[in-house]
Every structure is written in C-alpha cells, then in structure tokens.
Amino acid sequence: MAEINFMGRLSNLWAGFVSLWITDVEKRHPEIAYQNAIDSMIAKYGKLKSATAAIMRRREEISARLDSERRELESVNADLNAALASGQDDLGIVLIQKKNALEASVKTLDQEMEQARADAQEAKDSLMQVKGEIQKLKDEKDRMLAQMQSAQARLKIQNQLDGLSVDAEVRALDNVREHIRNTVAEAKMGSELRDSDLDVKLARLRQSSGAITARQQLEEMKRARLAQSESTGKSM
C-alpha cells in the first residue's frame, strides 16, 4: 500500500513538473498556446459536426417514414370506405385494425419528428456557436500576438535606453570644465604674480621716470628755442 501511495505521489509530482514546464513554454510562446486551443476547438467542431449530421439524417429518415405511413393511411382509409360501401365486413375489420395501427404509428412518428426537429436545431445552434468561438479565438490570437510584439518592441527600446548611461559623458565634460577653470586660474595667477614682482615694478618705475625725463627735456628744448628766438629779434 505504501509503495502504491509513493508511486501515486511521484506520478502527481511528475505531472506537476510537466504542467509547469508547459505553462512556461506557453508564456514564452503564446502563439503555441493559442494555436493549441484553436486546434482543440476545431477538433470538437468536427465531432459536433458529425453528430449534427447524424441527427439531421435521423430527422430526414423519420420524415420519410412519416410521409410513407401517412400515404399508406390515406390508402387504407380509401380501401375501408370501399369495403364498407360494398358490404365486405370481414375486409372492413382487417382494414380498421390496419388503420388503427397506422394512426398510432403516425402519432408516434409525429412526436419523434418534433423531437428530431428540436434536436437538429439545437445541434445546428451549437455548431454555429462553436464556429463563432473558433473565429473569435483566431481574432483574439492575432490581436493579442500583435499587442505582445508591440510590448516586446517597447521593452527592447526601454532596455536600450536604460543601457545608454550619460554618466561617463558627464564625467568627461566635468573633467574638461575643471581643466579649463584650472588653466584660467593659472593664467590669472601668473598675471597677478607678474604684477607683484619687484623687477616688474622697477621696470615700470624706470619706464615712468624715462617718460618724465623726456618730458622735462622737451620743455627745456622749447624754452631754449624760445630764448634764442627772442635774442635774435633784439639784435636786429
């Protein structure tokens, strides 16, 4: 008994693994799941179609039997009237018995015919319903797979965008900016150092003194020329 229970549990476990594996495959390949469902419904549609054909064939057989027995009943009624008119009582009794049997059979066939019509209509309705469900499933498959492909394309683009990090570019620009700022600062610092250098200040002082001396010399030369001009005028 324990061994039977163990084997049963093992079988259930294996069935569970297979079911999970199939579910995983169907998730990764939804077109397979949809096609399997469509194929299953098509197979059921084929069986239902065969059953519907059998029901309709039975309806036609009952209809043919009913028509035949009704015609025979009309013929028996005609014969019975003729037997009664001719005084053939013995034949009349036989015809009455046959008439009663035919009437009972026609009544039964009428009931069977009504049921056959209802069965045939129900079978046709079911057949059309299954056919409609198959078409709906096909349309759903096309629609859902299109949505799946669109979603996969969007995810692919999003993943690509997520992978495009700008951190490296920003860091590279930061380094460039820092280098530019350092260069500007060094240049500014060099200029400031030059302005505070003693030799530079002395050179500027000498340049300024030279300009003053030249200005003084110019003034002296102008005064000398003016004095010379005045002296020449007096002698004349």
ABEGO torsion letter per residue (X at the ends): XAAAAAAAAAAAAAAAAAAAAAAAAAAABAAAAAAAAAAAAAAAAAAAAAAAAAAAAAAAAAAAAAAAAAAAAAAAAAAAAAAAAAGBAAAAAAAAAAAAAAAAAAAAAAAAAAAAAAAAAAAAAAAAAAAAAAAAAAAAAAAAAAAAAAAAAAAAAAAAAAABBAAAAAAAAAAAAAAAAAAAAAAAAAAAAAAABAAAAAAAAAAAAAAAAAAAAAAAAAAAAAAAAAAAAAAX
